[in-house]
Amino acid sequence: MSQVFQSFFMGGFECATHRRRDDLQIDVLSSTGHAIHAAYDYELLAQCGIRTVRDGLRWHLIESSTPGDYDWSSFLPMLHAARDTSTQVIWDLCHWGVPANLDIFSPEFITRFEAFAAAAARVILEANPNQIPFYCPINEISFWSWVGGDVQTFAPHQEGRGPELKRQLALASIAAIRAVRTVDPRARFVHAEPIIDIVPKWNEVEVQPELVDKISHHTASQFEAWDMLLGFQEPELGGDPSTLDFIGVNYYWNNQWVHEGDRKPPGHPDHKPLHQMLVELSQRYRRPILITETGAESTAAVGWLSYICGEVRQAIRQGADIVGICLYPVMDYPGWDDDRHCHCGLIEIDNDWNLRTIRPDLAAELETQSRLQTLTTAHRF
């Protein structure tokens, strides 16, 4: 397909807004200072050739009191920074955070998210009417369903309600998409989900053959959110093919594991090559794929970027339509659970979360991979 993003390599700013197990409200855009330094952060990425980013709205701040009463002051500086620096943004409308006292399992959740999405679309359209808007309605429906609906780590802190939460989030996404397109029919949607692969232990196949089907079903659950949005699964939710413009793939070193065992990163005998997963995903959905999240911390970051880019190039050679790779998080951030300084970003931040600089070794690797990607793209046509 034609190039729709301003740069193949993108930067994703961690914008998680969930309530963690102790009910503390997380707001990473605030704790990193990105919410007030967005223009400078965008300009730093532009120096590295990154002109497209993922960023987020904080629903819990925008609609903090009266339902339908929106305060955009937490968002407008970021929106104007994107416009003023000519940065293209894929906006997360909900990155795991909801207004206080809103029951996520209630019908009200659907109607309020639908209204919020439409209101946000109007604000974005007014600020930059000449640019086609891109949205991720709800980040990682599958992960949120598990971490908040089954293991109680994130709000709504439930156990055994993961499938119910997944349906609710899919329903809210579908409603939001239709509401946004009523405001701006040009809007395009990316749905970011983790892709995974699980295998049984070597001796489990013979000892517990029934476990193979269980593990296979668990692996296949990664497709449920996309299938709901498309109307392939539970069509009564209202999904249809128009909801899914881009498949967003979130992939880290720990997205593959042995059942009830260790992770299986590259080099593990049961590791499934990423390019194979991407090709299979492309054949399943026949949609452009965007790597919406990938990265590693500290000294592993450079090698991980090289690995991901090589796998993406191989997937492209085998026919997958990969339209971008988003470094995520593209900037250091404090850990959700312990506030430790996670050194993962192309943008490094000092210990006071103030001074920002480009990490030299990761920038050099990005430059190398950009040249290789340009060659791959040229040979494609």
C-alpha positions in Angstrom: 0.0 0.0 0.0 1.1 3.6 -0.4 3.0 5.2 2.5 0.6 6.7 5.0 3.0 7.4 7.8 5.5 10.2 7.8 8.3 7.8 8.9 8.7 4.0 8.9 10.4 4.2 12.3 8.2 5.7 15.0 8.5 6.6 18.7 5.9 5.6 21.3 5.6 7.6 24.5 4.5 5.5 27.5 1.1 6.8 28.4 -0.2 4.2 30.8 -3.0 5.6 33.1 -4.1 2.4 34.9 -4.8 1.9 38.6 -2.3 -0.7 39.9 -3.0 -3.4 42.5 -2.6 -0.9 45.4 -5.1 1.4 43.6 -2.5 4.0 43.0 -3.3 6.0 39.8 -0.5 5.8 37.3 0.1 8.7 35.0 3.4 8.2 33.1 3.0 11.2 30.8 3.1 13.4 34.0 5.9 11.5 35.8 8.2 11.7 32.8 7.3 15.3 32.1 6.4 14.5 28.5 3.0 16.1 29.0 4.6 19.5 29.3 7.8 18.9 27.2 6.1 17.2 24.2 7.3 19.7 21.6 10.9 19.3 22.7 10.5 15.5 22.8 9.0 15.5 19.3 11.9 17.7 18.0 14.5 15.3 19.5 12.9 12.4 17.6 12.8 14.4 14.4 16.6 14.8 14.7 16.7 11.0 14.4 14.3 10.9 11.4 11.2 9.9 13.4 8.3 12.0 12.3 5.4 9.7 13.5 4.7 8.9 17.1 2.3 7.1 19.4 1.0 9.2 22.2 -2.1 9.3 24.4 -5.0 11.2 25.9 -5.7 10.8 29.7 -9.4 10.2 29.9 -9.3 10.2 33.7 -8.1 13.8 33.7 -10.2 15.1 30.8 -13.5 13.8 32.2 -12.6 13.8 35.9 -15.8 15.0 37.5 -19.2 15.4 35.8 -19.9 13.0 32.9 -19.7 14.8 29.6 -17.9 17.8 31.1 -14.5 17.7 29.4 -11.4 19.7 30.5 -8.8 19.5 27.6 -6.1 21.4 29.4 -4.0 18.2 30.0 -4.2 17.4 26.3 -4.1 20.6 24.3 -0.3 21.3 24.9 0.5 17.9 23.4 -1.9 18.4 20.5 -0.5 21.8 19.7 3.0 20.6 20.0 2.3 17.9 17.5 0.8 20.4 15.1 3.6 23.0 15.6 6.4 20.5 15.0 4.6 18.7 12.1 4.6 15.5 14.0 2.1 12.8 13.0 0.5 11.2 16.0 -1.4 7.9 16.5 -3.5 8.9 19.6 -4.4 6.3 22.2 -7.9 7.3 23.4 -7.7 4.9 26.4 -4.5 3.4 27.6 -6.0 1.4 30.5 -7.3 4.4 32.5 -10.9 5.4 33.0 -12.6 8.2 35.0 -13.0 7.6 38.7 -16.1 5.8 39.8 -17.0 4.6 36.3 -17.9 0.9 36.3 -16.1 -0.6 33.3 -18.7 -3.4 33.2 -21.7 -1.1 33.0 -23.5 0.1 29.9 -22.5 3.6 31.0 -18.9 2.8 30.2 -19.8 2.2 26.6 -21.8 5.4 26.2 -19.3 7.6 28.0 -16.4 6.3 26.0 -18.3 6.7 22.8 -19.1 10.3 23.7 -15.5 11.0 24.8 -14.1 9.6 21.6 -16.4 11.8 19.5 -15.5 14.9 21.6 -11.7 14.1 21.3 -12.1 13.7 17.5 -13.7 17.2 17.3 -10.9 18.8 19.3 -8.3 17.1 17.1 -10.1 18.0 13.9 -10.3 21.7 14.9 -6.6 21.9 15.8 -5.3 20.3 12.6 -8.1 20.0 10.0 -5.7 19.2 7.1 -4.1 16.1 8.6 -5.8 12.6 8.5 -6.1 11.5 12.1 -5.0 8.2 13.5 -6.3 6.5 16.6 -5.8 3.5 18.8 -9.2 3.4 20.6 -8.2 1.0 23.5 -4.7 -0.2 23.9 -4.2 -4.0 24.3 -7.7 -5.2 24.9 -6.4 -8.8 25.4 -3.7 -7.8 27.9 -6.0 -5.5 29.8 -8.7 -8.3 29.9 -6.2 -10.6 31.5 -4.3 -8.3 33.8 -7.5 -6.5 35.0 -10.1 -9.2 34.6 -8.3 -12.3 35.6 -5.3 -11.6 37.8 -6.4 -8.4 39.6 -3.2 -6.5 38.9 -4.8 -3.5 37.1 -8.2 -1.9 37.6 -10.9 -3.2 37.6 -9.0 -5.7 39.8 -11.2 -8.7 39.0 -10.7 -12.5 38.9 -12.4 -14.8 36.4 -14.0 -12.0 34.4 -11.4 -11.7 31.6 -13.7 -12.9 28.8 -16.4 -10.5 30.0 -14.0 -7.6 30.1 -12.7 -8.4 26.6 -16.2 -8.3 25.1 -16.9 -5.0 26.9 -13.7 -3.4 25.7 -14.4 -4.6 22.1 -17.9 -3.2 22.3 -16.6 0.1 23.5 -14.0 0.2 20.8 -16.6 -0.4 18.1 -18.8 2.3 19.5 -15.9 4.8 19.6 -14.8 4.1 16.0 -18.3 4.8 14.7 -18.5 8.0 16.8 -15.1 9.3 15.6 -16.0 8.6 12.0 -19.2 10.5 12.4 -17.0 13.5 13.3 -14.2 12.9 10.8 -14.8 10.1 8.1 -11.1 10.2 7.2 -10.1 8.8 10.6 -7.9 5.6 10.5 -7.6 3.1 13.3 -4.8 1.0 14.6 -5.6 -1.8 17.1 -2.6 -2.7 19.2 -2.5 -6.2 20.7 0.4 -8.4 21.9 1.2 -11.4 19.8 2.3 -14.5 21.7 3.4 -18.1 21.3 3.1 -20.8 23.9 4.4 -24.4 23.7 4.1 -27.4 26.1 7.0 -28.7 28.0 8.8 -31.4 26.0 7.4 -34.3 28.1 3.8 -32.9 28.4 2.7 -33.9 24.9 3.0 -37.7 25.8 2.0 -37.4 29.4 -0.9 -35.0 29.0 -2.1 -35.0 25.4 -5.2 -33.0 26.3 -2.9 -30.1 27.4 -1.9 -29.5 23.8 -5.4 -28.3 22.9 -5.6 -26.1 26.0 -2.3 -24.5 25.1 -3.3 -24.1 21.5 -6.5 -22.4 22.6 -4.5 -20.0 24.9 -2.2 -19.1 22.0 -5.2 -18.5 19.7 -6.8 -16.2 22.3 -4.4 -13.4 21.0 -6.7 -13.1 17.9 -10.0 -12.7 19.8 -10.1 -8.9 20.1 -9.3 -8.4 16.5 -11.9 -11.0 15.5 -14.5 -9.3 17.6 -13.8 -6.0 16.0 -14.1 -7.5 12.6 -17.3 -9.3 13.4 -15.7 -12.7 12.9 -16.4 -13.6 16.6 -19.4 -12.7 18.6 -20.9 -10.6 15.7 -23.7 -9.4 18.0 -21.2 -6.9 19.3 -21.5 -5.1 16.0 -18.0 -5.5 14.6 -17.4 -5.4 10.9 -14.3 -5.2 8.6 -14.4 -1.4 8.5 -13.2 -1.2 12.1 -9.7 -2.5 11.4 -7.4 -0.4 9.2 -4.1 -1.5 10.7 -3.1 -4.5 12.8 -0.9 -3.2 15.7 1.6 -5.7 17.0 3.1 -5.3 20.5 6.1 -7.6 20.8 8.9 -8.0 23.4 11.4 -10.6 24.5 8.9 -12.2 26.9 6.0 -12.7 24.4 6.8 -16.4 24.0 7.0 -19.0 26.8 6.8 -22.6 27.7 3.6 -23.6 29.5 4.1 -23.1 33.2 7.8 -22.6 32.4 10.4 -20.1 31.3 10.2 -17.5 28.5 11.6 -18.6 25.1 13.4 -15.6 23.6 15.5 -15.8 20.5 18.0 -18.6 20.9 15.7 -20.9 22.8 15.1 -24.2 21.0 11.4 -23.6 20.9 11.5 -20.0 19.8 9.2 -19.1 16.9 10.8 -16.6 14.6 9.0 -13.2 14.7 9.0 -13.0 10.9 7.0 -16.3 10.8 4.4 -14.9 13.3 4.1 -11.7 11.2 3.6 -13.6 7.9 0.9 -15.8 9.5 -0.8 -12.7 10.9 -0.7 -11.0 7.5 -2.2 -14.0 5.8 -4.9 -14.3 8.5 -6.1 -10.7 8.3 -4.9 -9.3 5.0 -4.3 -5.9 6.6 -1.2 -3.7 6.9 0.8 -4.4 10.0 2.4 -1.9 12.3 4.8 -2.9 15.1 3.2 -0.7 17.6 5.5 -1.6 20.6 8.9 -3.2 20.8 12.1 -2.5 22.7 14.4 -3.6 25.4 16.2 -2.1 28.4 19.8 -1.0 28.9 22.5 -2.8 26.9 20.0 -5.1 25.3 18.3 -2.3 23.4 20.6 -2.1 20.5 20.7 -5.8 19.8 17.0 -6.1 20.2 16.3 -3.3 17.6 18.7 -5.1 15.2 16.8 -8.4 15.7 13.4 -6.9 15.2 14.4 -5.0 12.1 15.9 -8.1 10.5 12.8 -10.1 11.3 10.6 -7.4 9.8 12.6 -7.3 6.6 12.3 -11.0 6.3 8.6 -10.8 6.8 8.4 -8.2 4.1 10.4 -10.4 1.7 7.8 -13.1 2.3 4.9 -10.9 1.4 3.8 -9.3 4.7 2.8 -5.6 4.4 4.7 -4.1 7.4 4.3 -0.3 7.4 6.3 0.7 10.4 8.2 -0.1 13.6 7.5 1.9 16.8 10.2 2.0 19.4 8.3 1.7 22.7 8.8 3.3 25.1 10.9 5.6 23.1 11.8 7.5 26.2 12.9 6.4 29.7 10.1 6.1 32.2 9.5 5.1 35.8 8.5 1.5 36.4 4.8 1.0 37.0 5.2 -1.1 40.2 8.4 0.2 41.8 9.2 3.6 40.1 12.6 2.4 39.1 14.2 4.3 36.3 13.8 2.1 33.2 16.6 2.9 30.8 15.0 1.9 27.6 14.6 5.0 25.5 16.1 6.5 22.4 15.5 9.7 24.5 17.4 9.3 27.8 16.3 11.3 30.8 18.4 12.2 33.9 17.5 11.0 37.3 15.5 14.1 38.0 13.3 13.4 35.0 14.2 16.7 33.5 17.3 16.7 31.1 16.6 14.9 27.9 19.3 13.7 25.4 19.5 11.2 22.5 21.2 7.9 23.4 24.1 7.7 20.9 24.4 3.9 20.5 20.7 3.4 19.9 20.6 6.4 17.5 23.5 5.0 15.5 21.7 1.6 15.3 18.5 3.3 14.2 20.4 5.1 11.4 21.9 1.8 10.2 18.5 0.0 10.3 16.8 3.0 8.5 19.3 2.6 5.6 18.7 -1.1 5.4 14.9 -0.6 5.5 15.2 1.9 2.7 17.0 -0.7 0.6 14.4 -3.4 1.4 11.6 -1.0 0.4 13.3 -0.1 -2.8 13.8 -3.7 -3.8 10.2 -4.4 -3.1 8.9 -2.4 -6.0 
